Structures are given as structure tokens and as C-alpha cells.
């Protein structure tokens, strides 16, 4: 598969006091509400926002460092860290991955008597490390108002120069402007992958609406599937993909005979999705279909996307779906993960039952409000499954064997 994220390490970001999350082609975060699943996803959203707007605006839009940093304890932490390992650049490998590191430091300032609230100043340190040809590596470090490029080879380092950068600007937003010889191509690759991150959650009301054929881009499915009709029209032009998608929809929706498109009000400029269903004398517009049907079609459209972004998160993927649909959805996730990377959040035992130990990341939380992710290693999960007589993961997790006892909690 294409290059992917290997690991996320976070310190002092919301509930993530000190976690290291291994990331495979398909990573399913499993845990009760409040365990920190969504905060893992918010890390990537934060990084994508830094690329779009820069570091200070990304913090400001989240109401500042104190709101983003770890919420537990009696006072805010003095630093926050995000560290990524990936195989995105051309010479990266599992043994020599790309690495990106961001540290934001907070230093309190003396407050005036009339001041309400604590005043503080921020600083940031960043580094990019990536493999180059013939055993060479390159590291770009950023501190204060200076960015420095260092070449590494056979344990020796060579300073390749430095240049100025604004005090709180991020390398993610500014360094892609570097020339290829200075590492701009590699930084651009990292920034492009992070900026393409999307959280996918079908807005059923919006996804059910007709689409206008003019002036609309159908090549990319939007994060809330608002352009579902247009994207399905786009997929219908690729016969092999379309036939497989319709077959999957029929498998989960036994009454479905076909997915078609119909003009709205006799206008060729506007089309809507309609379902041909067994036993009905008329077609069913998507706006009249059930909540679960629209969610399913949105997910299938996502999973059959021939040109997906670098990675996609799906929150509560099971929401609105019949348990019988989950086996098919997990199978299609695995197939789509050969082209891209998925991070999925759920607290559904029915979905977890269909997972493999290496796809399963248990999320928990301690008494101090800090997330414990993963709460168990893959080897520990495998050992527990073996001791249980190969019981499904969902049953073991729901009973508390693989995490907190949720039998009395909300699902």
C-alpha cells in the first residue's frame, strides 16, 4: 500500500497526557464515551489546521493553549508535544521512518493586579527528519526565529545552513516553500498527507438532497457526504466499481433492486438518487429512504472511492447500521485500506466482534482524567483471546476482560 502513518505519540493534548498509538492500515479505537477516542482524532485535525492557517491561528480558534492542553491536574502543563512516525517520503522505511516532532512550551508571565486570568507566552520547537539516498538523512530543526538544516551520514552531521522564520510560525505551513535541495519536497509530502486528513460522518439530511450537475466537483466525497448524489453519479461511470457497490448495497438491503438517478422537476441540470425496491410500484427518492440506508450508501461511496485522501477517520461507524451490515463494512474497510489508511472510532461490541487483534486499540481512562491508549498491547489482546477459548473481541471487551466493565454503561 502507499506510505502511511506508523505511530502517533502525544503528550498533554486534552485528555492525552502521555500516549503512544500504533497505527496500521486499519486502526479501530474502541472504548466507552470519554475515553479519549475523539481526542486522538482532534490531534490530526489540529495539525491539518496548522497547515491551513499556521500555529497561532490554530491555537486561537481553539481558545488558546490552556484549552488545548491536558485538562487534568491542578494547573495547566508547561508543554505539549505531538510526534509522528510515517513512511511518506520516497526513501522512508519501517526501519528508517519519517519523523515529525512539535513541542509547544508555555511560560507564565507576571500578572498585573487588575489582570483577570493568567498571562503567558508561548514558544515552539519543531523538527522534520527523513531518509535521503545512499544512507544519508536530513533533519530540519526550528526554534525561536531560526530554522536550521542538518545533513546526517554515517553518524556524522553537516550544517547545511539556516534561515529566518516567524516566532510562532509552523514548519508545516511555511517550509513547503523551500527548494527541493533544502528538503522542501519532503516537507511538502508530510504537509500534504496531514492536510488531507478528514473526519467522515454522514449528514443524512444533506446527503439525501439532489445535486446540480453544473459548477460542482464530484471527484471527491465531502466529509459529511453533502455531495453524495454527485459522487455516486461519478462512481456510476466506472462500471466495475459501480457494479460492486450496488451488489454490496443489495446484500445489506434485501429489498433493493437497483440504484438509479432521476431528473428533478424535469430539469437535466439537477439529479437525485432513487432506489428501485422490490414490491413497490414507484421509485424511492433518497430523501424518503431510511436513516440507515443513507448512512450505508455514504459509507459504501467512501469505501469505493478510487482516489481517497491519505487517511480518513470515521466516528461511530456503526451508527444507524444493522449489525448484519457490519461484517460487510469491516471487510470493505480492509480492502480500501490497501489504498489508504483508516482510523475508526466505535463503542459497538457487534463491530468489535469482527476485528482482528492487530486492528483493535483499547481506549480507557484513569482516575486523574488521563486517557490510557492503548490499554493493552496486541500481544496481550492475543493472549487473552487464546485463554478465553477464542471468544470474539467484542464480547471480551464488553464483559470487561479487555477493558473497563461496560455491562452497566451506555453503548
C-alpha positions as CSV (number, residue, x, y, z in Angstrom):
1,X,0.0,0.0,0.0
2,X,1.1,3.7,-0.3
3,X,3.1,5.2,2.5
4,X,1.3,5.5,5.8
5,X,1.4,6.7,9.4
6,X,3.1,4.3,11.7
7,X,2.8,5.8,15.1
8,X,1.3,8.8,17.0
9,X,2.8,10.0,20.3
10,X,1.1,12.8,22.2
11,X,1.8,14.5,25.5
12,X,-0.6,16.9,27.2
13,X,-3.2,17.3,24.5
14,X,-6.7,17.4,26.1
15,X,-7.1,14.0,27.8
16,X,-4.0,12.6,26.1
17,X,-1.4,13.1,28.9
18,X,1.2,10.6,27.5
19,X,0.0,8.1,24.9
20,X,1.7,6.3,22.0
21,X,-0.8,4.9,19.5
22,X,0.4,2.3,16.9
23,X,-1.3,2.9,13.6
24,X,-1.9,0.2,11.0
25,X,-3.8,0.4,7.6
26,X,-7.0,0.0,9.7
27,X,-6.9,1.1,13.3
28,X,-10.1,0.9,15.3
29,X,-10.2,2.8,18.6
30,X,-12.6,1.1,21.0
31,X,-13.7,2.4,24.3
32,X,-16.5,4.0,26.3
33,X,-17.6,7.6,25.9
34,X,-15.0,9.9,27.4
35,X,-12.0,7.5,27.0
36,X,-10.2,9.8,24.6
37,X,-11.0,8.3,21.2
38,X,-12.2,11.6,19.7
39,X,-9.2,13.4,21.1
40,X,-6.9,11.2,19.1
41,X,-8.7,12.4,16.0
42,X,-8.6,16.0,17.2
43,X,-4.8,15.8,17.1
44,X,-4.9,15.3,13.4
45,X,-7.5,18.0,12.9
46,X,-5.2,20.3,14.9
47,X,-2.2,19.5,12.6
48,X,-4.3,19.9,9.5
49,X,-5.5,23.3,10.8
50,X,-1.9,24.4,11.5
51,X,-1.1,23.7,7.8
52,X,-4.1,25.6,6.6
53,X,-3.7,28.6,8.9
54,X,-0.4,28.3,10.9
55,X,0.2,27.5,14.6
56,X,-1.1,30.6,16.4
57,X,-4.4,30.8,14.5
58,X,-4.9,27.1,15.1
59,X,-4.5,27.6,18.8
60,X,-6.6,30.8,18.8
61,X,-9.5,29.0,17.1
62,X,-9.5,26.5,20.0
63,X,-9.4,29.3,22.6
64,X,-5.7,29.1,23.3
65,X,-3.1,26.8,24.8
66,X,-4.9,26.2,28.1
67,X,-8.0,24.9,26.3
68,X,-6.0,22.5,24.1
69,X,-3.5,21.3,26.7
70,X,-4.2,18.4,29.2
71,X,-7.2,19.3,31.3
72,X,-6.3,17.2,34.4
73,X,-4.3,18.2,37.4
74,X,-4.5,21.5,39.4
75,X,-2.7,23.7,36.8
76,X,-2.1,23.7,33.0
77,X,1.0,21.8,31.8
78,X,4.1,23.8,30.7
79,X,4.4,22.0,27.4
80,X,2.5,19.9,24.8
81,X,4.1,17.5,22.3
82,X,3.0,15.7,19.1
83,X,5.3,13.3,17.5
84,X,4.6,11.3,14.3
85,X,6.4,8.4,12.5
86,X,5.4,7.6,8.9
87,X,6.6,6.2,5.6
88,X,5.5,9.1,3.4
89,X,8.7,10.3,1.6
90,X,10.3,8.3,-1.2
91,X,13.2,6.8,0.8
92,X,11.4,6.1,4.1
93,X,11.0,2.6,5.5
94,X,9.8,0.9,8.7
95,X,13.4,0.9,10.0
96,X,14.1,4.5,8.9
97,X,10.7,6.3,9.1
98,X,10.0,9.9,8.5
99,X,9.6,11.8,11.8
100,X,7.8,15.0,12.7
101,X,8.0,16.5,16.2
102,X,6.2,19.5,17.5
103,X,6.7,20.9,21.1
104,X,4.7,24.0,22.3
105,X,6.0,25.4,25.5
106,X,4.1,27.7,27.9
107,X,5.8,30.2,30.2
108,X,3.7,32.2,32.7
109,X,4.3,36.0,32.9
110,X,3.9,38.2,36.0
111,X,0.2,39.3,36.1
112,X,-0.9,42.9,36.8
113,X,-3.1,43.4,39.8
114,X,-6.0,44.3,37.5
115,X,-5.5,41.3,35.3
116,X,-8.2,38.6,35.2
117,X,-6.6,35.3,34.4
118,X,-3.1,34.2,33.9
119,X,-0.9,35.8,31.2
120,X,1.7,33.6,29.4
121,X,3.9,33.5,26.4
122,X,4.4,30.6,24.0
123,X,7.3,29.2,22.1
124,X,7.6,26.2,19.8
125,X,10.2,23.7,18.7
126,X,9.8,21.6,15.6
127,X,11.8,19.1,13.7
128,X,11.5,17.0,10.5
129,X,13.7,14.0,9.9
130,X,13.7,11.9,6.8
131,X,15.9,9.5,4.9
132,X,17.7,10.5,1.8
133,X,19.7,8.5,-0.8
134,X,22.7,6.3,-0.1
135,X,22.5,6.2,3.7
136,X,22.1,10.0,4.0
137,X,19.5,11.6,6.2
138,X,18.3,15.2,6.7
139,X,16.9,16.9,9.8
140,X,15.3,20.4,9.8
141,X,15.0,21.9,13.2
142,X,13.1,25.0,14.2
143,X,13.4,27.0,17.4
144,X,12.7,30.7,18.1
145,X,13.1,32.6,14.8
146,X,15.6,30.2,13.1
147,X,15.2,27.1,11.0
148,X,18.4,25.0,10.6
149,X,19.1,22.3,8.0
150,X,21.4,19.5,9.0
151,X,22.6,16.6,6.8
152,X,23.4,13.3,8.5
153,X,25.5,10.5,7.1
154,X,27.4,7.6,8.8
155,X,26.9,9.1,12.2
156,X,28.3,12.5,11.2
157,X,26.4,15.7,10.8
158,X,27.0,18.6,8.5
159,X,25.3,22.0,8.9
160,X,23.7,23.0,5.6
161,X,22.6,26.5,6.6
162,X,19.8,28.3,8.4
163,X,17.2,30.9,7.6
164,X,14.7,33.0,9.5
165,X,11.1,32.1,10.4
166,X,8.5,34.0,12.4
167,X,8.5,33.2,16.1
168,X,5.3,31.1,16.2
169,X,5.0,30.0,12.6
170,X,5.0,26.3,12.0
171,X,7.3,24.5,9.6
172,X,4.2,22.6,8.4
173,X,2.8,25.8,6.9
174,X,6.0,27.6,5.8
175,X,8.7,25.0,5.0
176,X,7.0,23.5,1.9
177,X,8.2,26.7,0.2
178,X,11.8,25.5,0.5
179,X,13.5,24.4,-2.7
180,X,14.0,20.7,-3.4
181,X,17.7,20.8,-2.4
182,X,16.8,22.1,1.1
183,X,14.2,19.4,1.8
184,X,11.1,21.3,0.6
185,X,9.8,18.3,-1.4
186,X,9.9,16.0,1.7
187,X,8.3,18.6,4.0
188,X,5.6,19.2,1.3
189,X,4.9,15.5,1.2
190,X,4.4,15.4,5.0
191,X,2.2,18.5,5.0
192,X,0.1,17.2,2.1
193,X,-0.6,14.0,3.8
194,X,-1.6,15.6,7.1
195,X,-3.7,18.3,5.4
196,X,-5.7,15.7,3.6
197,X,-6.9,14.2,6.9
198,X,-10.7,14.2,7.1
199,X,-13.3,13.1,9.7
200,X,-16.1,11.4,7.8
201,X,-19.6,11.5,9.3
202,X,-22.6,11.3,7.0
203,X,-25.1,14.2,7.4
204,X,-28.2,12.2,6.4
205,X,-30.4,15.2,5.7
206,X,-27.8,16.9,3.5
207,X,-26.7,13.6,1.8
208,X,-30.3,12.9,0.7
209,X,-30.6,16.1,-1.4
210,X,-30.4,16.3,-5.2
211,X,-27.3,17.6,-6.8
212,X,-26.7,20.2,-9.5
213,X,-24.6,19.0,-12.4
214,X,-23.0,22.4,-13.2
215,X,-20.3,24.0,-11.3
216,X,-19.8,21.2,-8.8
217,X,-16.8,18.9,-8.2
218,X,-17.9,15.3,-7.9
219,X,-14.4,13.7,-7.8
220,X,-14.1,13.9,-4.0
221,X,-16.7,12.9,-1.4
222,X,-17.2,15.7,1.1
223,X,-16.6,14.9,4.8
224,X,-20.3,14.9,5.6
225,X,-21.4,13.4,2.2
226,X,-23.3,16.5,1.3
227,X,-22.5,15.8,-2.4
228,X,-23.4,12.1,-2.1
229,X,-25.7,12.2,-5.2
230,X,-23.0,13.8,-7.4
231,X,-20.3,11.4,-6.1
232,X,-22.5,8.4,-6.8
233,X,-23.1,9.7,-10.3
234,X,-19.3,10.0,-10.7
235,X,-18.8,6.4,-9.5
236,X,-21.5,5.1,-11.8
237,X,-19.3,6.0,-14.7
238,X,-16.8,3.4,-13.5
239,X,-18.6,0.2,-14.3
240,X,-16.6,-2.3,-12.2
241,X,-16.7,-0.1,-9.1
242,X,-20.3,0.7,-9.6
243,X,-21.4,-2.9,-10.0
244,X,-19.6,-4.0,-6.8
245,X,-21.1,-1.1,-4.8
246,X,-24.6,-1.9,-5.9
247,X,-24.1,-5.6,-5.2
248,X,-22.9,-4.7,-1.7
249,X,-26.0,-2.4,-1.1
250,X,-28.3,-5.3,-2.3
251,X,-26.5,-7.6,0.2
252,X,-27.4,-5.4,3.1
253,X,-30.7,-4.1,1.8
254,X,-32.5,-7.3,0.5
255,X,-35.4,-5.2,-0.9
256,X,-33.1,-3.2,-3.1
257,X,-33.0,-4.0,-6.8
258,X,-31.0,-1.1,-8.2
259,X,-29.6,2.4,-7.5
260,X,-30.6,4.9,-10.2
261,X,-30.7,8.6,-10.9
262,X,-33.7,10.8,-11.8
263,X,-34.2,14.3,-13.1
264,X,-35.7,16.7,-10.5
265,X,-38.7,18.7,-11.9
266,X,-37.8,17.7,-15.4
267,X,-34.5,19.7,-15.2
268,X,-31.5,18.0,-16.8
269,X,-29.4,20.3,-14.5
270,X,-30.4,18.6,-11.3
271,X,-30.4,14.8,-10.4
272,X,-31.4,12.9,-7.4
273,X,-30.6,9.3,-6.3
274,X,-33.6,7.0,-6.4
275,X,-33.9,3.4,-5.2
276,X,-35.7,0.7,-7.2
277,X,-37.2,-1.6,-4.5
278,X,-38.8,-5.0,-4.8
279,X,-42.6,-4.9,-4.4
280,X,-43.0,-1.1,-4.8
281,X,-44.7,0.4,-7.9
282,X,-42.7,3.6,-7.8
283,X,-39.1,4.6,-7.2
284,X,-38.0,5.8,-3.7
285,X,-36.1,9.1,-3.7
286,X,-33.1,9.0,-1.3
287,X,-34.8,11.8,0.7
288,X,-37.6,9.2,1.6
289,X,-35.2,6.4,2.4
290,X,-34.4,5.3,5.9
291,X,-31.6,6.9,8.0
292,X,-29.6,3.6,7.9
293,X,-29.9,3.3,4.2
294,X,-28.5,6.8,3.5
295,X,-25.7,6.1,6.1
296,X,-24.9,2.8,4.4
297,X,-24.7,4.4,0.9
298,X,-22.5,7.2,2.2
299,X,-20.1,4.6,3.7
300,X,-20.0,2.5,0.6
301,X,-19.3,5.5,-1.5
302,X,-16.4,6.4,0.8
303,X,-15.0,2.8,0.8
304,X,-15.2,2.6,-3.0
305,X,-13.5,6.0,-3.6
306,X,-10.8,5.2,-6.2
307,X,-8.7,8.3,-5.2
308,X,-9.0,8.6,-1.4
309,X,-7.1,11.0,0.8
310,X,-4.0,9.8,2.8
311,X,-6.2,8.9,5.7
312,X,-9.7,9.1,6.9
313,X,-11.3,8.9,10.3
314,X,-14.8,7.6,10.7
315,X,-16.5,8.4,14.0
316,X,-19.1,5.9,15.4
317,X,-19.1,4.0,12.1
318,X,-21.8,1.6,13.3
319,X,-24.3,4.4,14.0
320,X,-27.6,3.6,12.2
321,X,-26.4,0.4,10.7
322,X,-28.0,-3.0,11.3
323,X,-25.5,-5.4,12.9
324,X,-25.6,-7.7,9.9
325,X,-24.2,-4.9,7.8
326,X,-21.1,-4.6,10.0
327,X,-19.4,-7.7,8.6
328,X,-19.5,-6.4,5.1
329,X,-18.4,-2.9,6.2
330,X,-15.3,-4.3,8.0
331,X,-14.4,-6.4,5.0
332,X,-14.6,-3.4,2.7
333,X,-12.6,-1.3,5.2
334,X,-9.8,-3.8,5.0
335,X,-9.9,-3.8,1.2
336,X,-10.0,0.0,1.0
337,X,-7.1,0.2,3.5
338,X,-4.8,-1.2,0.8
339,X,-5.2,2.1,-1.0
340,X,-5.3,4.5,2.0
341,X,-5.5,4.4,5.8
342,X,-8.4,4.5,8.2
343,X,-8.8,5.4,11.9
344,X,-12.2,4.3,13.1
345,X,-13.8,5.1,16.5
346,X,-16.5,2.9,17.9
347,X,-18.1,1.6,21.1
348,X,-20.1,-1.2,19.4
349,X,-19.3,-4.7,20.6
350,X,-21.0,-6.0,17.4
351,X,-18.4,-4.3,15.2
352,X,-15.5,-5.2,17.5
353,X,-16.5,-8.9,17.2
354,X,-15.4,-8.7,13.6
355,X,-12.0,-7.3,14.2
356,X,-8.5,-8.9,14.4
357,X,-6.3,-8.1,17.5
358,X,-3.9,-6.0,15.4
359,X,-6.8,-3.7,14.3
360,X,-8.0,-3.2,17.8
361,X,-6.8,-0.4,20.1
362,X,-8.4,-0.4,23.6
363,X,-9.0,3.1,25.0
364,X,-9.5,3.6,28.7
365,X,-9.1,6.4,31.2
366,X,-7.6,6.7,34.7
367,X,-8.9,8.4,37.8
368,X,-6.9,11.6,37.0
369,X,-8.7,12.1,33.7
370,X,-5.9,10.9,31.5
371,X,-6.5,8.5,28.6
372,X,-4.8,5.2,28.5
373,X,-4.3,4.3,24.9
374,X,-3.6,1.5,24.2
375,X,-4.8,0.0,27.4
376,X,-3.5,-3.4,26.2
377,X,-0.8,-4.3,23.7
378,X,-1.6,-6.5,20.7
379,X,0.3,-9.4,22.3
380,X,-1.8,-9.0,25.5
381,X,-5.0,-9.0,23.5
382,X,-4.0,-12.1,21.6
383,X,-3.1,-13.9,24.8
384,X,-6.5,-13.0,26.4
385,X,-8.3,-14.2,23.3
386,X,-6.4,-17.5,23.4
387,X,-7.1,-18.0,27.1
388,X,-10.8,-17.3,26.5
389,X,-11.1,-20.1,24.0
390,X,-11.1,-17.8,21.0
391,X,-14.2,-15.7,22.1
392,X,-14.9,-12.7,19.8
393,X,-13.2,-9.5,20.7
394,X,-16.4,-7.6,21.2
395,X,-17.8,-10.0,23.8
396,X,-14.5,-10.0,25.7
397,X,-14.4,-6.2,25.6
398,X,-18.0,-5.7,26.6
399,X,-17.6,-8.1,29.5
400,X,-14.7,-6.1,30.9
401,X,-12.0,-8.7,30.1
402,X,-10.3,-6.3,27.6
403,X,-11.0,-3.0,29.4
404,X,-13.5,-1.4,31.8
405,X,-16.6,-3.3,32.6
406,X,-19.3,-1.7,30.4
407,X,-22.2,-4.0,31.1
408,X,-23.9,-1.3,33.1
409,X,-22.9,1.6,30.8
410,X,-24.2,3.2,27.8
411,X,-23.5,1.8,24.3
